[in-house]
Amino acid sequence: YLVMGVDRYGEIKKTDEYIGMGQCDAIYLLVLDSGNKKCSVLQLDRDAMVEMNILGVFGDVVGSEVQQLALAHAYGDGGALSCKNCVDAISKWLKGIPVSGYAALQFDALAILNDDIGGVEVYIEDDWSSVDSSLIKGSSVKLLGEHAFNFVHARQGMPDDNNTSRMRRQRTYLSSFRTEFTEMFKKSSGIVNTMYSDVKPYMCTDMSLGTISNIAAKTIDYSFAGFVNIKGTSKVATHSSGLEFVEFWADEASLNETVINLFCREVR
């Protein structure tokens, strides 16, 4: 199941322009192994260079290009077309594995989900004074509202402003989020209904509330096998416009190993 964080504020709004509809900066695949009753989270680098479809003025596929994975969402209508473009790019990159469902969440959704479970406690490892004065290095803080958003999203002005560091910070946050959510869910599974209703205006998904509730229950019931990352090399490239950007090129051996370990089962 694909979960994306889209760099746009406000409610989900579709357009007819089919380009520039927000990049997906946080990209995760929740993998449920029903046979072994375990779940894993594959964290994908937004800078990963993958082949994706390019859409024309009528939303039809007019070609393909190798670009940063984050841009796959920008090619679309900001809704289902953008999400499908991400699904197609990721599925193709991961050797054709199917994606059973998706949910794209805009900026506003993070603080809402965070506060619905009463906040998330994390340890502050870096100097955050230039971004959020409430996040003091060396302290444990229960993140609420915009402070949770700052923790998982900010990187400009940070001592280490690359996406790899932000991904590591997101793993820290999600680990704590899962702990808090588990406790809340055990008290009342209705928390899923509340969260779904609260973020619905800021979310594009092809999954029903029933499906999401079922997935949530499995993540609690199954053992958590941890986060998985594909190894690779990052380099700075220069666009024709003169702007510099980061390219992450996956190591083919690591990519293959990840696909086999997460999505394949030996047939005896």
C-alpha positions in Angstrom: 0.0 0.0 0.0 1.5 3.3 -1.1 1.4 6.3 1.2 2.6 9.7 0.0 3.2 13.1 1.6 2.5 15.8 -1.0 4.1 19.2 -0.7 0.9 21.2 -1.0 -1.3 23.0 1.5 -5.1 23.1 1.6 -7.7 20.6 0.5 -7.2 18.3 -2.4 -8.2 20.1 -5.6 -8.0 18.6 -9.1 -6.9 20.6 -12.1 -6.9 20.2 -15.9 -3.3 21.4 -16.3 -1.6 18.0 -15.6 1.7 19.4 -14.4 3.0 21.1 -11.3 0.5 19.6 -9.0 2.8 19.1 -6.0 5.7 16.7 -5.6 5.5 13.7 -3.3 8.3 14.3 -0.8 7.6 11.4 1.6 7.0 8.0 -0.1 6.3 4.7 1.7 5.1 1.3 0.8 3.4 -0.6 3.6 4.1 -4.3 3.0 1.8 -6.8 4.7 3.0 -10.4 4.7 -0.2 -12.4 5.6 1.6 -15.7 5.4 4.2 -14.8 8.1 1.9 -12.2 9.8 4.5 -9.4 9.7 4.5 -5.9 8.2 7.4 -3.9 6.8 7.7 -0.3 5.6 9.8 0.3 2.4 10.9 4.0 2.5 11.6 5.3 -1.0 13.9 8.2 -1.7 12.1 11.2 -3.3 15.3 11.8 -5.3 15.3 8.3 -6.8 15.7 8.4 -10.6 13.0 6.3 -12.1 11.2 6.1 -15.4 7.7 7.8 -15.3 4.9 8.6 -17.6 4.6 12.1 -19.0 1.0 13.3 -19.5 -0.3 15.5 -22.2 -2.8 18.4 -22.1 -5.7 15.9 -22.0 -4.2 13.8 -19.3 -3.1 11.0 -21.7 0.3 9.4 -21.6 2.5 11.0 -24.3 5.8 9.5 -23.4 8.2 8.7 -20.5 11.3 10.2 -18.9 13.7 9.3 -16.2 13.3 11.9 -13.4 13.1 12.2 -9.6 10.4 10.0 -8.2 8.9 13.0 -6.4 7.9 14.5 -9.8 5.6 11.6 -10.7 2.9 13.2 -8.6 3.4 16.6 -10.3 2.4 15.0 -13.6 -1.3 14.6 -13.1 -4.5 16.4 -11.9 -3.5 16.6 -8.3 -5.9 13.8 -7.6 -6.3 10.2 -8.8 -4.2 10.8 -12.0 -1.3 12.1 -10.1 -1.5 9.1 -7.6 -1.8 6.6 -10.5 1.3 8.1 -12.1 3.2 7.5 -8.9 1.9 4.0 -8.6 2.9 3.2 -12.2 6.4 4.6 -11.7 7.0 2.8 -8.5 5.6 -0.5 -9.7 7.8 -0.4 -12.8 10.9 0.5 -10.8 10.3 -2.3 -8.4 10.2 -5.0 -11.2 6.5 -4.9 -11.7 5.2 -5.6 -8.2 1.5 -4.6 -7.8 0.4 -1.8 -5.5 -2.9 -2.7 -3.8 -4.0 0.8 -2.9 -2.7 4.4 -2.3 -3.3 7.4 -0.1 -1.8 10.8 -0.8 -1.8 13.3 2.1 -1.2 17.0 1.8 0.7 19.1 4.4 -2.3 19.8 6.6 -3.0 16.1 7.2 0.2 15.5 9.2 -0.7 17.8 12.2 -4.2 16.5 12.2 -3.2 12.8 12.4 -0.5 13.6 14.9 -2.9 15.4 17.3 -5.7 12.8 16.8 -3.5 10.3 18.8 -2.5 12.9 21.4 0.9 13.8 19.9 4.1 11.9 19.3 7.2 12.0 21.5 10.6 12.2 19.9 14.2 12.9 20.9 15.7 16.0 19.3 19.2 15.2 18.1 20.1 18.4 16.1 20.0 22.2 16.7 16.5 23.2 15.5 16.6 26.9 16.7 16.5 28.3 13.2 13.4 26.2 12.3 11.4 25.7 15.5 12.6 27.3 18.8 10.5 24.8 20.8 12.6 21.8 19.6 15.6 22.0 21.8 18.6 19.8 21.1 19.0 17.0 23.6 15.5 17.1 24.8 12.5 14.7 24.5 9.5 16.6 23.1 5.9 15.6 22.6 5.2 17.0 19.1 1.9 18.7 18.6 0.4 20.6 15.6 2.8 22.4 13.5 5.8 21.2 15.5 5.2 17.7 14.3 5.1 19.0 10.7 8.3 20.9 11.2 10.1 17.9 12.6 9.3 15.6 9.6 9.4 18.2 6.8 12.0 20.9 7.5 15.5 20.6 6.1 16.4 24.0 4.7 18.6 25.8 7.2 19.3 22.6 9.1 22.9 21.6 10.0 22.4 18.6 7.7 19.9 19.6 5.0 20.0 16.6 2.7 17.0 14.3 2.1 18.8 11.3 3.6 18.9 13.0 7.0 15.2 14.0 6.7 14.3 10.4 5.8 16.1 9.2 9.0 14.2 11.8 11.0 10.9 10.6 9.5 11.7 7.0 10.5 12.2 8.2 14.1 8.9 10.0 14.0 7.0 7.1 12.4 8.3 4.6 14.9 7.0 6.7 17.8 3.8 7.4 15.9 3.2 3.6 15.5 3.7 3.2 19.3 1.2 5.9 20.2 -1.3 4.7 17.5 -1.1 1.1 18.8 -2.0 2.2 22.3 -4.9 4.3 21.0 -6.2 1.6 18.7 -6.2 -1.0 21.5 -8.4 1.3 23.6 -10.8 2.0 20.7 -10.5 0.9 17.1 -12.8 3.8 16.3 -9.7 6.1 16.2 -9.3 5.0 12.6 -12.8 6.4 11.8 -11.9 9.7 13.5 -8.6 10.0 11.7 -10.1 9.1 8.3 -12.9 11.7 8.7 -10.5 14.4 9.9 -8.0 14.2 7.0 -10.5 13.3 4.2 -10.5 16.8 2.7 -6.7 16.7 2.5 -6.4 13.1 1.2 -6.7 11.4 -2.1 -7.1 7.6 -1.9 -8.6 4.7 -3.7 -9.2 2.8 -0.5 -12.5 2.8 1.5 -12.7 3.4 5.3 -13.3 -0.3 5.7 -10.2 -1.2 3.8 -8.0 1.2 5.8 -9.5 0.0 9.1 -8.6 -3.6 8.1 -5.1 -2.6 7.2 -4.7 -0.7 10.5 -5.9 -3.8 12.4 -3.3 -5.9 10.6 -0.4 -3.5 11.4 -1.3 -3.9 15.1 -1.8 -7.7 14.9 1.3 -8.4 12.8 4.9 -8.2 14.1 6.7 -5.2 12.8 9.8 -6.1 10.7 11.0 -2.5 10.6 11.9 0.0 7.9 13.7 -1.0 4.7 15.7 1.2 2.4 17.2 0.6 -1.0 20.9 1.3 -1.2 22.4 3.6 -3.8 24.4 6.6 -4.7 23.4 10.3 -4.5 25.0 13.0 -6.7 24.4 16.6 -7.5 23.2 17.3 -11.1 22.7 20.5 -13.0 19.4 21.2 -14.8 19.4 22.9 -18.2 18.0 25.9 -16.4 21.2 26.1 -14.3 19.5 24.9 -11.1 21.2 22.1 -9.2 19.3 19.1 -7.8 20.1 15.7 -6.2 19.8 12.4 -8.1 19.6 9.1 -6.2 20.6 6.1 -8.3 19.6 2.8 -6.8 22.2 0.0 -6.6 20.7 -2.7 -8.8 21.8 -5.5 -6.6 20.2 -3.8 -3.6 17.0 -3.1 -5.6 16.7 -6.7 -6.6 17.4 -8.0 -3.2 14.8 -5.7 -1.7 12.1 -6.8 -4.1 12.9 -10.5 -3.5 12.9 -10.2 0.3 9.7 -8.1 0.5 7.5 -9.4 -2.3 8.6 -12.9 -3.2 8.2 -16.3 -1.5 10.2 -19.4 -2.4 8.2 -22.1 -4.1 9.1 -25.6 -3.0 
